[in-house]
Amino acid sequence: MPPRAQPVEEPLFGAAAFPPQIVDTDEEDGASPGPREAPARGPAAAADGAPVAAPRRATKKRVAKLDLDLLKSKGGFNDIWHSMAPAFKSTFQGEGHETADLRRLLELYQRWQARFYPHCDFDTFVTKLEKAGRSRMVKTEMNKMRQRMLGLIFPSEAEAEAEEAEDAW
């Protein structure tokens, strides 16, 4: 059996752990590398005497936060109720065409999202909308909207429920 080779132990933080630094030297004149001069800026920078404009900072666009106020605005819930519902109803095919109906409904939601909140893609929008929908204020507003819709569909039952609620107090 051949003799076992001893493992070479290198220091963890010794010279072998760090690669040598690369130094940029000028081969032509043999000058040693020194600190590079930064280009001059400001009014004295131009050789012809014309002042140089200071660079402008890029301003970030403020993206509207997806919250209850934005959802209650002009293009929010009202747009879904007044424009999307009739558009879907006109193309609804019914039983046996559930896949096509679902595809059409998702396309309508994607178009609404592109108009209403164009700051992100549809999947990100759905995630943000789900997060906003977990807040108590949005849940309360959604329940109020549903009650108003039920009042439009079944006006006599909604009035009876309202009277029962008043009598309970």
ChimeraX commands (.cxc) that place a marker at each C-alpha (Angstrom):
marker #1 position 0.00,0.00,0.00 radius 0.5
marker #1 position 1.44,3.41,-0.95 radius 0.5
marker #1 position 2.05,5.94,1.82 radius 0.5
marker #1 position -0.77,8.39,2.49 radius 0.5
marker #1 position -0.21,11.96,1.45 radius 0.5
marker #1 position -0.50,14.47,4.23 radius 0.5
marker #1 position -3.23,17.11,3.67 radius 0.5
marker #1 position -1.87,20.58,3.15 radius 0.5
marker #1 position -3.34,23.00,5.63 radius 0.5
marker #1 position -3.56,26.58,4.43 radius 0.5
marker #1 position -4.23,29.43,6.79 radius 0.5
marker #1 position -7.82,30.66,6.73 radius 0.5
marker #1 position -6.96,34.32,6.60 radius 0.5
marker #1 position -3.43,34.21,5.31 radius 0.5
marker #1 position -2.00,35.51,2.07 radius 0.5
marker #1 position -3.20,32.44,0.17 radius 0.5
marker #1 position -6.83,33.21,1.02 radius 0.5
marker #1 position -6.79,36.50,-0.86 radius 0.5
marker #1 position -5.88,36.81,-4.55 radius 0.5
marker #1 position -3.10,39.23,-5.46 radius 0.5
marker #1 position -4.25,42.71,-6.35 radius 0.5
marker #1 position -4.06,43.72,-9.96 radius 0.5
marker #1 position -2.23,46.99,-10.47 radius 0.5
marker #1 position -2.73,49.03,-13.64 radius 0.5
marker #1 position 0.60,50.44,-14.77 radius 0.5
marker #1 position 1.52,52.54,-17.76 radius 0.5
marker #1 position 4.03,50.56,-19.78 radius 0.5
marker #1 position 4.84,53.46,-22.08 radius 0.5
marker #1 position 6.33,56.00,-19.71 radius 0.5
marker #1 position 7.01,53.75,-16.75 radius 0.5
marker #1 position 5.10,56.02,-14.39 radius 0.5
marker #1 position 3.82,54.48,-11.22 radius 0.5
marker #1 position 0.11,54.20,-10.84 radius 0.5
marker #1 position -1.27,57.05,-8.85 radius 0.5
marker #1 position -4.69,58.23,-7.93 radius 0.5
marker #1 position -6.75,58.99,-10.96 radius 0.5
marker #1 position -8.12,62.45,-11.22 radius 0.5
marker #1 position -11.88,62.72,-11.31 radius 0.5
marker #1 position -13.27,64.74,-14.19 radius 0.5
marker #1 position -13.86,68.32,-13.20 radius 0.5
marker #1 position -17.46,69.34,-12.66 radius 0.5
marker #1 position -19.15,72.63,-12.20 radius 0.5
marker #1 position -18.76,76.02,-13.82 radius 0.5
marker #1 position -14.97,75.76,-14.11 radius 0.5
marker #1 position -15.10,72.40,-15.92 radius 0.5
marker #1 position -15.66,73.62,-19.46 radius 0.5
marker #1 position -12.52,74.54,-21.36 radius 0.5
marker #1 position -14.29,77.08,-23.55 radius 0.5
marker #1 position -15.61,79.02,-20.56 radius 0.5
marker #1 position -19.24,77.89,-20.85 radius 0.5
marker #1 position -20.75,76.66,-17.59 radius 0.5
marker #1 position -21.66,72.98,-17.39 radius 0.5
marker #1 position -25.10,72.15,-16.00 radius 0.5
marker #1 position -25.18,70.06,-12.86 radius 0.5
marker #1 position -26.62,66.58,-13.37 radius 0.5
marker #1 position -30.28,66.32,-12.37 radius 0.5
marker #1 position -31.50,63.65,-10.05 radius 0.5
marker #1 position -34.05,61.31,-11.48 radius 0.5
marker #1 position -37.34,61.65,-9.64 radius 0.5
marker #1 position -39.28,58.52,-8.85 radius 0.5
marker #1 position -42.85,58.30,-9.99 radius 0.5
marker #1 position -45.26,58.01,-7.13 radius 0.5
marker #1 position -47.42,54.94,-7.58 radius 0.5
marker #1 position -50.89,55.17,-6.09 radius 0.5
marker #1 position -51.41,52.80,-3.20 radius 0.5
marker #1 position -54.07,50.19,-3.86 radius 0.5
marker #1 position -56.47,50.87,-0.99 radius 0.5
marker #1 position -60.15,51.53,-0.33 radius 0.5
marker #1 position -60.03,55.14,-1.52 radius 0.5
marker #1 position -58.58,54.11,-4.87 radius 0.5
marker #1 position -61.04,51.24,-5.23 radius 0.5
marker #1 position -63.98,53.57,-4.53 radius 0.5
marker #1 position -62.72,56.13,-7.06 radius 0.5
marker #1 position -64.08,56.59,-10.57 radius 0.5
marker #1 position -62.42,53.60,-12.26 radius 0.5
marker #1 position -62.71,51.16,-9.34 radius 0.5
marker #1 position -65.72,49.19,-8.15 radius 0.5
marker #1 position -68.18,51.37,-10.06 radius 0.5
marker #1 position -66.43,50.61,-13.34 radius 0.5
marker #1 position -66.73,46.89,-12.65 radius 0.5
marker #1 position -70.43,47.19,-11.87 radius 0.5
marker #1 position -71.43,49.55,-14.67 radius 0.5
marker #1 position -69.22,48.49,-17.59 radius 0.5
marker #1 position -67.87,44.98,-16.98 radius 0.5
marker #1 position -71.14,43.38,-15.91 radius 0.5
marker #1 position -73.03,44.36,-19.09 radius 0.5
marker #1 position -70.03,43.45,-21.27 radius 0.5
marker #1 position -69.82,40.00,-19.72 radius 0.5
marker #1 position -73.57,39.50,-19.82 radius 0.5
marker #1 position -73.66,40.22,-23.55 radius 0.5
marker #1 position -71.05,37.51,-24.30 radius 0.5
marker #1 position -72.08,34.97,-21.64 radius 0.5
marker #1 position -72.67,31.56,-23.27 radius 0.5
marker #1 position -74.00,29.55,-20.34 radius 0.5
marker #1 position -74.00,25.88,-19.51 radius 0.5
marker #1 position -71.45,23.79,-21.36 radius 0.5
marker #1 position -69.25,26.82,-22.07 radius 0.5
marker #1 position -67.89,27.43,-18.57 radius 0.5
marker #1 position -64.25,27.45,-19.71 radius 0.5
marker #1 position -64.87,30.06,-22.41 radius 0.5
marker #1 position -66.95,32.15,-19.99 radius 0.5
marker #1 position -64.21,32.05,-17.36 radius 0.5
marker #1 position -61.60,32.98,-19.97 radius 0.5
marker #1 position -63.75,35.91,-21.10 radius 0.5
marker #1 position -64.28,37.07,-17.50 radius 0.5
marker #1 position -60.54,36.97,-16.79 radius 0.5
marker #1 position -59.85,38.94,-19.99 radius 0.5
marker #1 position -62.32,41.59,-18.84 radius 0.5
marker #1 position -60.60,41.80,-15.46 radius 0.5
marker #1 position -57.20,42.10,-17.16 radius 0.5
marker #1 position -58.43,44.96,-19.34 radius 0.5
marker #1 position -59.93,46.68,-16.30 radius 0.5
marker #1 position -56.64,46.29,-14.42 radius 0.5
marker #1 position -54.68,47.80,-17.33 radius 0.5
marker #1 position -56.94,50.89,-17.25 radius 0.5
marker #1 position -57.35,51.16,-13.49 radius 0.5
marker #1 position -53.89,50.29,-12.13 radius 0.5
marker #1 position -51.33,50.10,-14.98 radius 0.5
marker #1 position -48.33,50.20,-12.61 radius 0.5
marker #1 position -47.85,46.42,-12.52 radius 0.5
marker #1 position -48.78,43.22,-14.28 radius 0.5
marker #1 position -52.03,41.33,-13.65 radius 0.5
marker #1 position -50.61,38.72,-11.25 radius 0.5
marker #1 position -49.01,41.37,-9.06 radius 0.5
marker #1 position -52.24,43.37,-9.14 radius 0.5
marker #1 position -54.24,40.35,-7.98 radius 0.5
marker #1 position -51.81,39.82,-5.11 radius 0.5
marker #1 position -52.06,43.48,-4.07 radius 0.5
marker #1 position -55.85,43.41,-4.40 radius 0.5
marker #1 position -56.07,40.30,-2.22 radius 0.5
marker #1 position -53.92,42.02,0.39 radius 0.5
marker #1 position -56.09,45.15,0.31 radius 0.5
marker #1 position -59.21,42.99,0.52 radius 0.5
marker #1 position -58.11,41.60,3.88 radius 0.5
marker #1 position -58.46,45.00,5.58 radius 0.5
marker #1 position -61.53,45.63,7.73 radius 0.5
marker #1 position -62.48,48.81,5.86 radius 0.5
marker #1 position -62.59,47.07,2.46 radius 0.5
marker #1 position -64.57,44.15,3.89 radius 0.5
marker #1 position -67.12,46.53,5.41 radius 0.5
marker #1 position -67.48,48.46,2.16 radius 0.5
marker #1 position -67.92,45.25,0.17 radius 0.5
marker #1 position -70.67,44.11,2.55 radius 0.5
marker #1 position -72.44,47.47,2.16 radius 0.5
marker #1 position -72.22,47.19,-1.63 radius 0.5
marker #1 position -73.64,43.66,-1.55 radius 0.5
marker #1 position -76.54,44.81,0.62 radius 0.5
marker #1 position -77.31,47.63,-1.81 radius 0.5
marker #1 position -77.21,45.18,-4.72 radius 0.5
marker #1 position -79.56,42.83,-2.89 radius 0.5
marker #1 position -81.84,45.81,-2.27 radius 0.5
marker #1 position -81.92,46.44,-6.01 radius 0.5
marker #1 position -82.65,42.80,-6.79 radius 0.5
marker #1 position -85.09,42.05,-3.95 radius 0.5
marker #1 position -86.42,45.43,-2.73 radius 0.5
marker #1 position -89.21,44.07,-0.52 radius 0.5
marker #1 position -86.95,41.63,1.38 radius 0.5
marker #1 position -84.31,44.33,1.94 radius 0.5
marker #1 position -86.92,46.68,3.41 radius 0.5
marker #1 position -88.24,43.91,5.68 radius 0.5
marker #1 position -84.72,43.17,6.94 radius 0.5
marker #1 position -84.09,46.87,7.57 radius 0.5
marker #1 position -87.33,47.13,9.59 radius 0.5
marker #1 position -86.41,44.04,11.63 radius 0.5
marker #1 position -83.01,45.53,12.38 radius 0.5
marker #1 position -84.63,48.79,13.56 radius 0.5
marker #1 position -87.12,46.89,15.76 radius 0.5
marker #1 position -84.29,44.95,17.38 radius 0.5
marker #1 position -82.77,48.19,18.68 radius 0.5
marker link #1:1,2 radius 0.2
marker link #1:2,3 radius 0.2
marker link #1:3,4 radius 0.2
marker link #1:4,5 radius 0.2
marker link #1:5,6 radius 0.2
marker link #1:6,7 radius 0.2
marker link #1:7,8 radius 0.2
marker link #1:8,9 radius 0.2
marker link #1:9,10 radius 0.2
marker link #1:10,11 radius 0.2
marker link #1:11,12 radius 0.2
marker link #1:12,13 radius 0.2
marker link #1:13,14 radius 0.2
marker link #1:14,15 radius 0.2
marker link #1:15,16 radius 0.2
marker link #1:16,17 radius 0.2
marker link #1:17,18 radius 0.2
marker link #1:18,19 radius 0.2
marker link #1:19,20 radius 0.2
marker link #1:20,21 radius 0.2
marker link #1:21,22 radius 0.2
marker link #1:22,23 radius 0.2
marker link #1:23,24 radius 0.2
marker link #1:24,25 radius 0.2
marker link #1:25,26 radius 0.2
marker link #1:26,27 radius 0.2
marker link #1:27,28 radius 0.2
marker link #1:28,29 radius 0.2
marker link #1:29,30 radius 0.2
marker link #1:30,31 radius 0.2
marker link #1:31,32 radius 0.2
marker link #1:32,33 radius 0.2
marker link #1:33,34 radius 0.2
marker link #1:34,35 radius 0.2
marker link #1:35,36 radius 0.2
marker link #1:36,37 radius 0.2
marker link #1:37,38 radius 0.2
marker link #1:38,39 radius 0.2
marker link #1:39,40 radius 0.2
marker link #1:40,41 radius 0.2
marker link #1:41,42 radius 0.2
marker link #1:42,43 radius 0.2
marker link #1:43,44 radius 0.2
marker link #1:44,45 radius 0.2
marker link #1:45,46 radius 0.2
marker link #1:46,47 radius 0.2
marker link #1:47,48 radius 0.2
marker link #1:48,49 radius 0.2
marker link #1:49,50 radius 0.2
marker link #1:50,51 radius 0.2
marker link #1:51,52 radius 0.2
marker link #1:52,53 radius 0.2
marker link #1:53,54 radius 0.2
marker link #1:54,55 radius 0.2
marker link #1:55,56 radius 0.2
marker link #1:56,57 radius 0.2
marker link #1:57,58 radius 0.2
marker link #1:58,59 radius 0.2
marker link #1:59,60 radius 0.2
marker link #1:60,61 radius 0.2
marker link #1:61,62 radius 0.2
marker link #1:62,63 radius 0.2
marker link #1:63,64 radius 0.2
marker link #1:64,65 radius 0.2
marker link #1:65,66 radius 0.2
marker link #1:66,67 radius 0.2
marker link #1:67,68 radius 0.2
marker link #1:68,69 radius 0.2
marker link #1:69,70 radius 0.2
marker link #1:70,71 radius 0.2
marker link #1:71,72 radius 0.2
marker link #1:72,73 radius 0.2
marker link #1:73,74 radius 0.2
marker link #1:74,75 radius 0.2
marker link #1:75,76 radius 0.2
marker link #1:76,77 radius 0.2
marker link #1:77,78 radius 0.2
marker link #1:78,79 radius 0.2
marker link #1:79,80 radius 0.2
marker link #1:80,81 radius 0.2
marker link #1:81,82 radius 0.2
marker link #1:82,83 radius 0.2
marker link #1:83,84 radius 0.2
marker link #1:84,85 radius 0.2
marker link #1:85,86 radius 0.2
marker link #1:86,87 radius 0.2
marker link #1:87,88 radius 0.2
marker link #1:88,89 radius 0.2
marker link #1:89,90 radius 0.2
marker link #1:90,91 radius 0.2
marker link #1:91,92 radius 0.2
marker link #1:92,93 radius 0.2
marker link #1:93,94 radius 0.2
marker link #1:94,95 radius 0.2
marker link #1:95,96 radius 0.2
marker link #1:96,97 radius 0.2
marker link #1:97,98 radius 0.2
marker link #1:98,99 radius 0.2
marker link #1:99,100 radius 0.2
marker link #1:100,101 radius 0.2
marker link #1:101,102 radius 0.2
marker link #1:102,103 radius 0.2
marker link #1:103,104 radius 0.2
marker link #1:104,105 radius 0.2
marker link #1:105,106 radius 0.2
marker link #1:106,107 radius 0.2
marker link #1:107,108 radius 0.2
marker link #1:108,109 radius 0.2
marker link #1:109,110 radius 0.2
marker link #1:110,111 radius 0.2
marker link #1:111,112 radius 0.2
marker link #1:112,113 radius 0.2
marker link #1:113,114 radius 0.2
marker link #1:114,115 radius 0.2
marker link #1:115,116 radius 0.2
marker link #1:116,117 radius 0.2
marker link #1:117,118 radius 0.2
marker link #1:118,119 radius 0.2
marker link #1:119,120 radius 0.2
marker link #1:120,121 radius 0.2
marker link #1:121,122 radius 0.2
marker link #1:122,123 radius 0.2
marker link #1:123,124 radius 0.2
marker link #1:124,125 radius 0.2
marker link #1:125,126 radius 0.2
marker link #1:126,127 radius 0.2
marker link #1:127,128 radius 0.2
marker link #1:128,129 radius 0.2
marker link #1:129,130 radius 0.2
marker link #1:130,131 radius 0.2
marker link #1:131,132 radius 0.2
marker link #1:132,133 radius 0.2
marker link #1:133,134 radius 0.2
marker link #1:134,135 radius 0.2
marker link #1:135,136 radius 0.2
marker link #1:136,137 radius 0.2
marker link #1:137,138 radius 0.2
marker link #1:138,139 radius 0.2
marker link #1:139,140 radius 0.2
marker link #1:140,141 radius 0.2
marker link #1:141,142 radius 0.2
marker link #1:142,143 radius 0.2
marker link #1:143,144 radius 0.2
marker link #1:144,145 radius 0.2
marker link #1:145,146 radius 0.2
marker link #1:146,147 radius 0.2
marker link #1:147,148 radius 0.2
marker link #1:148,149 radius 0.2
marker link #1:149,150 radius 0.2
marker link #1:150,151 radius 0.2
marker link #1:151,152 radius 0.2
marker link #1:152,153 radius 0.2
marker link #1:153,154 radius 0.2
marker link #1:154,155 radius 0.2
marker link #1:155,156 radius 0.2
marker link #1:156,157 radius 0.2
marker link #1:157,158 radius 0.2
marker link #1:158,159 radius 0.2
marker link #1:159,160 radius 0.2
marker link #1:160,161 radius 0.2
marker link #1:161,162 radius 0.2
marker link #1:162,163 radius 0.2
marker link #1:163,164 radius 0.2
marker link #1:164,165 radius 0.2
marker link #1:165,166 radius 0.2
marker link #1:166,167 radius 0.2
marker link #1:167,168 radius 0.2
marker link #1:168,169 radius 0.2
view
